[in-house]
Amino acid sequence: MFVQESGTIGKPTIVFLHGNGANWSMWKTHMDRLDDYHCLAPDFPGYGQSNDQEWVSITETTKQIAEIIRDRGLNGRAHIVGLSLGGSITISLLSKAPDLVDHAIVDGAGVLPMIGVPLMKIGFRLLQPFLHTDFVIKMIARMTKISEDEYPGFRQGMLSMSSASFTRSFTEAISMRQPPGLNDVTNPILFVSGEKEPEAVRRSNVMLSDTMPNAQSRMISGMGHGWLAEAPDIHYRMVRAWLNNDFLPEELVEVV
C-alpha cells in the first residue's frame, strides 16, 4: 500500500484516511500545516498509487492500516483522522485494535441504515463503467463541493482509481453496521458530520459517542458530506484542536 509521508519523524504520528473516489492528496493542505507532527496518508487498495492492488474489504484494509501504524507510528501508535470511507475504516480499527490509536476523528461515516441504500448500490453499479468520464467526475465533484482549485487533483485521483474497487468499497461502507467492542473503547473520539449529511449519519454519531466514555459528537451547520472541501480551514483547526485536547472551533455545534 502506498503511503505519503511528511512532517517530522519522532513527533506524534497522524494517519490520514481518505474518502471514496479520493486518495492521499485530499489531505495535502492539512499535512503541510501539521509539519510539527509525523504525517502518514495511505492510498487504499484500488486508489491512487495503490491502484494496482485490489480492494478486498474494510476488514482487510484495516489490517493493513494497523500494520502501518505498528511499523511507522511513534511508539507503534497514531492519531487517526478518517473521512467517509476512511471514517468507516477508523471505526473498524477502533473495534479491532484500539491500543494502536491515540485520538481519532471520524468524519461523515455511520453504522445505521440509510434511506435509499439499495437504489444507491444499483446506481453506482450502473455508473461503474463511466466513473472515469468527465461528466461523472464533475457530477461527483459538485456533490462533494470540490472547489475549482482542487478539481484538477480530484479529477486525477478519480482517473487513477479502480472503478471496480470504488464500487465495492462504497457499497461496503454504506452498508456498515456497528462492529463489536466499541463499548470498551476509551480513546478520545470525535464523531463529526455536516448538517446536510443523511440523518442516519448524524444519529449514528450520537449513538456511537454515547457508547464511548471519551467520545463526542459535533456537527457543522449548513454544510454537507464534503464540508472538508467547503471549509478546509475549519476542518484543519478542528483536527489540531482535537489532537491537542483544546477547544474545538465554535463553528462545530454539539449534537446530543
N, C-alpha and C positions, 0 to 999 in steps of 0.2 A: 504494500500500500504506500503510495507516495505521500510524503509529509513535508510541508513547507515549514521552515524553522526561522525564527527571528528573535530579536531581543538579546537578553544577557544570560548566558549559561551560568548556573549557580544561583540564580534567583528563582523564586517560586514559579512553577510551571502553570501555564494556562493551555488547555487543549480546546480549540475551537472546532465545533462540529457543524458542518454546513447543511443547508436545506436541499429539498428536491430541486433538480434542474440547475443546481449551482455547483461550485467547487470551492476549494480553499480560499480563492481570491475574494469571495464576498466579505471576508474578514480582514482584508488588507489594511483598511483605514484604522481599525481597532489595533491591529498588530503594530502598525507604525507608531501609534501613540502610546502603546503599552510596552515601550522598549526597556522599561525597568523590570519587566518580567521575562521569563523564558517562554516564548510562544510557539506552539505546535499546532498546525492546521492540516489534517489529512484530507486527501481526496478519497471518498468512499469507493469501493469496487464498482466499476461501471461508470465512474465520473472522472472528469478532468484527466490528470496524468495517471490515474488508475483505471482508465477505460479499457485496458487490455485484460482486466480481471472481470469475473462475472459476479454480479450481485447474487448472493445466496439467501441471506436472511438478516434481519435485525440482530438475532442472536449471534450469528457468525461474525458480523461486523463488530458487535460489542466485544467479542473475544479478541479481535484484532486491536481494537482501541485499548483494551486492558493491557495487552502486551506492550503497546507503545508507551503507556504510562509507566509500566514496570521497568522498561528498558531505558526510558529517556526522561521521565519525570524526576524532579528533585526529590530525593529520598523515596522514589517509587510512588509518588503521589502527584496529584494535579488538581487545580481548579478546572471545572468543565463549564463551557458555555455552548449550549446547543439550540439551534433554531429549526423548527419544523421537523423534518426527518432527523436532524441532529438532536432535537429535543427528545424524540422517541428513543434514540439510542442512549441519551443521557438517563432517561427513566430506566431503561433496561440495565445500564451499568450500575445504577444505584441499587437495583434489585439484586444483582449478581455479585458485585464487588464494591460495596460502599467504602471499604477500607482503602481503596485507591483514590478516593475523592476527598478533596478538602471542601471548598464551597462549590455550589453548582447553580446554574441558571438554566431553566427550561422555558423556552420561548415558543409559543404557538404550537404546542403538542399536547394532545389529550388522550384519555383512555376510556371515554364514554362514547356510545354510539352517536353518530351524526346523522341528521336527516339527509336523505338523498344519496347515501353512500353507494348503493347498488347502481344507480344511474351514473354516478361519477366513475365507478370502475369501468362500466361499459364505455363511457365517453372517452376515457383515457386509452382503453384498448383500441378503440376506433381511430384515435388520434396518433397512435404509436407510429404508423408508417410515415406520418407527416411532421413528427416532432422536430425535425431538422430544417423545416421550411421557414422562411422569414415570416410568413403570415402567422404561424402558430407561435413562433418565438416572440413576436411583437405582442400577440394576444396575452401570453403568459407574463410578459414584462409589464403590460398595462395592469393586469390583475394583481401583480405583486408590487406595483408602484415603483418600478425601477426608473431612476432618473435618466435623462438624456446622456449625462456624463458617464453613468455607469453602464449604459446599454451595450457599448461595444464589448466590454468584458463579460457581461451577462450572455450576450449572443455567442461569444467564443466558448463559454462554458457549456451552453446548450448544445452547440455543434460538436463539442468534444465528448459528450456523454453517450453511453449506450442507450438507445431508446428502449430496448427490452429491459435493461436494469432500472431505468427510470420508472417504467410502468409497474414492475414488480415491487420496487421499494415504496413507491407512492401508495400502491394498493395495500401493502402490508402496514404502512404507518397509519393510514386512516382506519384500519381495522384493529389496531392495537387495543388491548384491554389491560387492566391493572395487573402487573406481574406480582408474584408473591414476594414477601419480605420487606415491603416498603414501610410497614408499620414499625419496624425496628430500626429504620434509618434515622440517625440523629444528626447528620450533617446539616449545615445551614443551606437550605434550598430555597431559591426564589422561582416561583411559577409566575409567568407574565404572559399577557396577551394584549392584542389590540381590542378596543371596544367593539369593532366591527367583525371580529372573529366569529365563527359559528358559536352559538350559545353553548354547545356541548363542550367546547374547549374551555370556556370561562368556568362552567360548572365543574369540569374536571380539575381545573386549577384549585378551586376552593376545596373540593373533596380531597385531593391529594395533600394539600397544605394542612388540612385538618387531621390527617392521619400521621403527620410527622411533627415531632415536638419543636423542631427548629426551622420550620418552613413557613413561608409567607406567600400570599397571592396578591399580585398587583395588576392593574390594567391601565393602558394609556388611552385617554379619551379621544374619540373622533377618528381613530386610525384602525387599519385592518391588519391582516396577516403579514403584510410586507412593510410594517412600520419601521423596521431597521433601515430600509432604503429611504423612507419619507423623513425620518428624524434620526440620522446617524449619530449626531452629537449627543442627543438624549440617551440613545442606546449605549454609546461609549461611556457616558457618565454613570449610567446605571451599572454597567459591568464593573467599572473601577470602584464605585461606592460599595457594591455588594461584596466584592472580594476583600475590601479593606474594613468591613464592618462599620461603614459610615452611613450617613443619612442618604436615602435614595432621592433622586430628583423629584421635585414637587409635582412634576407632570404625571408621575405614576400614582394612581389612586388605589388605595387599599380595597380589596374585594373580600366580602365576608358572606 
